[in-house]
Amino acid sequence: MLSLLLDDNISPEVAAQIHQKRPDIRIISIHMWQDGLFMAEPDELILTDAAALGLTLVTYDQKTIMPVLVQWGYVGTDHAGVIFIDDLSIATHDFGSIIRSLIALWDASHQEDWTNIITYLRPEE
């Protein structure tokens, strides 16, 4: 079952609005997760702890997360999935598009096993 963890580059308002619109979607912002303790932690630690809880990371951070995923792929370390958002597709301040797109993705694939899945969020029209 798809459960979402929004990284620190995504406003916690996105999680709050999705929860308000769709309380069936398990979503949390890293700002609130574990009382914000993971905000300054290395990507590897965030991905490890998210995987332990079955949380798929949603992030704009392709620069630092992707190398971790590549390395983990080489050594066989599992993660609970990563959903990248490209700022050229959905701007960080476009909460409406982020919300609509995450809800559409969840509706289409929440029953799937997200272990080691990497995808890009597409804008919903």
Backbone bond lengths (Angstrom), bond angles and torsions (degrees), N, CA, C in turn:
res aa  C-N    CA-C-N  psi(-1)  N-CA   C-N-CA  omega(-1)  CA-C   N-CA-C  phi
1 M - - - 1.452 - - 1.530 108.95 -
2 L 1.299 116.89 131.26 1.454 122.87 -177.89 1.522 110.89 -73.60
3 S 1.320 115.58 123.33 1.457 123.52 173.55 1.514 106.99 -128.36
4 L 1.321 117.24 137.79 1.451 121.49 -168.56 1.519 113.49 -112.04
5 L 1.330 115.46 137.77 1.460 123.38 172.57 1.523 107.57 -120.61
6 L 1.324 116.83 114.15 1.454 121.71 178.96 1.514 109.93 -85.22
7 D 1.340 117.34 131.54 1.461 119.24 -178.65 1.530 111.00 -77.60
8 D 1.314 115.34 -179.32 1.464 120.56 -172.80 1.527 113.79 -72.24
9 N 1.329 118.58 -8.74 1.461 121.19 176.80 1.526 112.43 -87.28
10 I 1.321 116.38 -3.26 1.459 121.30 179.48 1.528 107.75 -114.38
11 S 1.303 115.61 127.57 1.457 120.65 -177.13 1.528 111.51 -56.80
12 P 1.335 117.18 137.47 1.465 119.69 175.32 1.528 112.39 -61.66
13 E 1.316 116.96 -16.42 1.466 121.56 177.15 1.527 110.70 -62.41
14 V 1.332 117.16 -30.93 1.466 120.73 178.29 1.525 109.79 -61.99
15 A 1.322 116.77 -47.70 1.474 120.35 178.23 1.521 110.73 -62.85
16 A 1.321 117.20 -42.24 1.462 120.81 -179.04 1.525 111.15 -62.42
17 Q 1.330 117.10 -42.50 1.464 119.87 -178.81 1.526 111.96 -71.01
18 I 1.335 116.75 -38.63 1.464 118.52 176.75 1.520 109.70 -64.03
19 H 1.315 117.05 -43.65 1.469 120.16 179.09 1.530 110.92 -61.25
20 Q 1.322 116.64 -38.47 1.463 120.21 179.16 1.532 110.75 -67.13
21 K 1.332 117.73 -42.92 1.461 121.94 -178.54 1.524 112.49 -75.41
22 R 1.336 114.80 -38.09 1.463 120.87 -173.51 1.532 109.77 -138.12
23 P 1.315 117.57 80.22 1.463 119.89 -178.65 1.528 113.42 -63.45
24 D 1.334 117.59 -11.86 1.461 120.81 177.92 1.528 112.17 -77.07
25 I 1.324 117.45 -14.04 1.466 121.12 180.00 1.523 108.53 -89.63
26 R 1.331 115.18 122.09 1.467 120.28 177.02 1.523 107.80 -81.50
27 I 1.325 116.48 111.25 1.460 122.58 -177.53 1.515 109.32 -145.79
28 I 1.330 115.40 139.84 1.457 120.49 178.13 1.523 108.62 -146.87
29 S 1.300 115.06 146.25 1.457 121.12 175.25 1.523 108.82 -88.90
30 I 1.325 116.21 144.37 1.459 119.99 177.17 1.531 110.39 -61.51
31 H 1.336 117.15 -21.89 1.460 121.14 176.07 1.527 111.33 -62.34
32 M 1.335 116.77 -30.68 1.456 122.30 -178.22 1.525 112.88 -103.56
33 W 1.320 116.68 -26.82 1.465 122.71 -176.89 1.519 110.07 -61.51
34 Q 1.315 116.16 128.08 1.467 122.07 -179.60 1.532 110.76 52.13
35 D 1.333 116.12 38.91 1.468 123.21 -179.37 1.524 113.27 56.33
36 G 1.311 117.09 31.16 1.458 121.79 176.48 1.518 115.04 78.99
37 L 1.333 117.61 8.97 1.467 120.93 -176.21 1.521 113.57 -64.13
38 F 1.324 118.06 -22.35 1.458 120.62 -175.98 1.527 113.50 -92.58
39 M 1.309 117.35 2.03 1.470 120.77 -177.28 1.531 112.45 -59.01
40 A 1.296 118.44 -36.93 1.474 121.41 -176.39 1.528 112.22 -107.01
41 E 1.316 116.99 11.26 1.469 120.10 -176.11 1.527 111.24 -85.24
42 P 1.330 116.21 155.88 1.474 120.22 177.65 1.528 111.42 -63.66
43 D 1.339 114.58 151.67 1.464 120.84 -178.49 1.525 112.18 -54.23
44 E 1.331 116.85 -40.82 1.464 120.89 -178.54 1.528 111.37 -58.98
45 L 1.316 116.76 -41.37 1.465 120.59 -179.74 1.531 110.72 -68.61
46 I 1.316 116.27 -42.24 1.467 119.91 178.37 1.523 110.19 -61.00
47 L 1.333 116.70 -48.47 1.466 120.44 -179.53 1.520 112.16 -63.69
48 T 1.321 117.05 -37.73 1.468 121.01 179.22 1.522 111.23 -65.22
49 D 1.321 116.31 -49.02 1.466 119.43 -178.68 1.533 111.30 -69.91
50 A 1.330 117.02 -36.03 1.462 119.85 176.45 1.529 109.70 -62.88
51 A 1.319 116.94 -42.13 1.469 120.58 179.28 1.518 111.36 -62.20
52 A 1.322 116.82 -40.08 1.463 120.68 -179.97 1.534 111.34 -61.03
53 L 1.331 116.13 -28.59 1.461 121.11 -179.77 1.530 112.72 -102.44
54 G 1.324 116.69 4.00 1.457 120.49 179.16 1.512 113.52 70.43
55 L 1.333 117.24 31.92 1.462 121.53 -179.23 1.524 110.63 -100.26
56 T 1.303 116.64 125.06 1.459 122.90 176.44 1.523 108.42 -86.80
57 L 1.330 116.03 124.79 1.458 121.32 -177.83 1.518 110.97 -77.16
58 V 1.325 116.28 133.57 1.460 123.11 173.96 1.522 106.32 -111.97
59 T 1.349 116.74 122.72 1.456 119.67 -171.63 1.517 112.92 -150.96
60 Y 1.311 115.58 152.34 1.460 122.69 169.04 1.527 110.39 -92.06
61 D 1.316 118.21 -8.45 1.458 124.17 -169.60 1.528 112.88 -84.72
62 Q 1.321 116.02 77.76 1.460 120.08 178.01 1.532 111.42 -76.55
63 K 1.317 116.38 -27.79 1.472 121.30 -173.99 1.530 112.86 -63.79
64 T 1.325 118.01 -42.21 1.468 119.16 -177.00 1.524 113.61 -103.64
65 I 1.330 117.81 -27.36 1.466 120.09 -178.34 1.533 111.26 -75.76
66 M 1.322 117.54 -42.27 1.461 120.67 -176.30 1.537 112.63 -58.02
67 P 1.339 120.38 -44.72 1.468 118.87 177.59 1.536 113.19 -60.80
68 V 1.317 117.08 -34.93 1.469 120.38 176.61 1.524 109.73 -63.59
69 L 1.324 116.51 -45.08 1.463 120.58 -179.16 1.525 111.47 -64.70
70 V 1.316 116.90 -38.47 1.468 120.45 177.45 1.524 109.81 -63.37
71 Q 1.331 116.69 -47.39 1.472 120.59 178.95 1.521 110.96 -61.27
72 W 1.319 117.25 -43.95 1.461 120.79 179.29 1.518 111.03 -63.45
73 G 1.314 117.10 -34.76 1.462 120.42 176.82 1.516 111.53 -63.01
74 Y 1.328 116.57 -40.73 1.469 121.11 178.72 1.519 112.56 -63.56
75 V 1.338 116.18 -39.37 1.467 119.15 -175.61 1.525 113.23 -96.73
76 G 1.333 117.32 -3.80 1.458 120.09 176.34 1.515 115.16 83.11
77 T 1.330 117.49 25.49 1.465 120.98 177.31 1.527 108.90 -86.28
78 D 1.313 116.13 127.22 1.464 121.63 -179.31 1.522 111.63 -84.21
79 H 1.328 114.36 153.52 1.464 121.98 171.40 1.528 107.02 -136.69
80 A 1.314 116.50 170.33 1.471 120.88 -175.89 1.525 112.43 -93.85
81 G 1.314 116.47 18.62 1.450 121.41 178.16 1.516 112.63 99.84
82 V 1.331 114.47 152.54 1.463 121.40 177.40 1.518 108.12 -137.89
83 I 1.315 115.13 131.94 1.459 122.30 175.23 1.526 106.62 -112.10
84 F 1.321 115.85 111.48 1.454 120.65 177.57 1.518 109.57 -87.99
85 I 1.330 114.76 144.42 1.454 121.31 171.26 1.521 106.25 -118.20
86 D 1.308 116.12 131.11 1.462 121.26 177.60 1.522 107.83 -97.88
87 D 1.334 116.04 128.91 1.463 121.13 -177.95 1.525 112.30 -61.88
88 L 1.323 117.64 -21.72 1.461 120.43 177.24 1.522 111.45 -76.65
89 S 1.338 117.34 -20.34 1.465 121.87 178.50 1.520 111.86 -94.13
90 I 1.335 115.21 -45.84 1.465 121.41 179.24 1.525 107.58 -138.04
91 A 1.312 116.89 113.72 1.465 121.23 -179.03 1.527 110.97 -65.97
92 T 1.319 115.77 148.26 1.469 120.39 -177.63 1.524 112.64 -60.86
93 H 1.325 117.14 -27.80 1.467 120.11 -178.83 1.536 113.14 -90.72
94 D 1.334 117.24 -0.81 1.466 121.37 -178.95 1.539 109.77 -91.07
95 F 1.328 114.46 71.83 1.461 120.47 -176.35 1.521 112.13 -56.32
96 G 1.328 117.22 -40.71 1.463 120.32 -178.26 1.518 111.93 -58.53
97 S 1.340 116.66 -45.24 1.470 119.84 179.68 1.523 111.70 -67.86
98 I 1.313 116.84 -39.75 1.472 119.89 177.91 1.525 109.47 -61.33
99 I 1.309 116.19 -46.78 1.468 121.38 -177.91 1.523 110.84 -62.57
100 R 1.339 117.31 -50.62 1.469 120.67 -179.67 1.527 110.97 -59.84
101 S 1.321 116.54 -41.89 1.466 120.70 -177.21 1.522 111.76 -69.17
102 L 1.320 117.62 -41.19 1.469 119.70 178.37 1.523 111.06 -66.91
103 I 1.317 117.33 -40.08 1.464 119.96 177.88 1.532 109.98 -63.49
104 A 1.324 117.55 -43.43 1.466 120.75 179.14 1.525 111.01 -63.22
105 L 1.327 117.38 -42.67 1.466 120.77 177.79 1.520 110.24 -62.71
106 W 1.322 116.88 -44.56 1.459 120.65 179.95 1.538 110.10 -62.01
107 D 1.325 116.64 -44.89 1.467 120.07 179.77 1.533 111.24 -60.02
108 A 1.317 116.72 -37.95 1.464 121.00 -176.37 1.519 113.68 -79.44
109 S 1.341 117.47 -25.05 1.472 117.19 -170.02 1.528 115.49 -143.64
110 H 1.317 117.75 20.22 1.466 118.02 -176.39 1.534 113.75 -69.61
111 Q 1.311 117.91 -19.14 1.466 120.15 179.83 1.528 112.69 -85.82
112 E 1.324 117.66 -10.85 1.456 121.77 -177.36 1.532 111.81 -75.29
113 D 1.312 114.91 157.30 1.461 121.62 172.29 1.518 107.08 -81.10
114 W 1.314 117.35 117.75 1.457 122.32 -176.24 1.531 113.35 -92.84
115 T 1.307 117.91 8.22 1.461 120.67 178.95 1.527 109.63 -57.57
116 N 1.316 115.84 122.45 1.468 125.08 176.36 1.530 114.97 63.48
117 I 1.315 117.41 16.30 1.463 120.99 176.17 1.526 109.04 -82.48
118 I 1.321 116.27 134.90 1.458 122.91 174.34 1.520 106.50 -126.85
119 T 1.325 116.95 127.42 1.454 120.58 -179.72 1.519 109.79 -146.36
120 Y 1.303 114.89 168.98 1.460 122.29 174.64 1.527 108.85 -111.54
121 L 1.311 115.25 136.83 1.459 121.28 178.07 1.528 108.83 -75.25
122 R 1.310 115.77 128.25 1.462 121.30 178.90 1.524 109.18 -100.07
123 P 1.320 116.95 142.64 1.460 119.23 177.92 1.532 111.41 -64.96
124 E 1.314 115.73 138.77 1.467 122.22 175.68 1.517 107.80 -97.76
125 E 1.258 116.22 136.61 1.483 120.62 179.74 1.506 109.24 -95.77
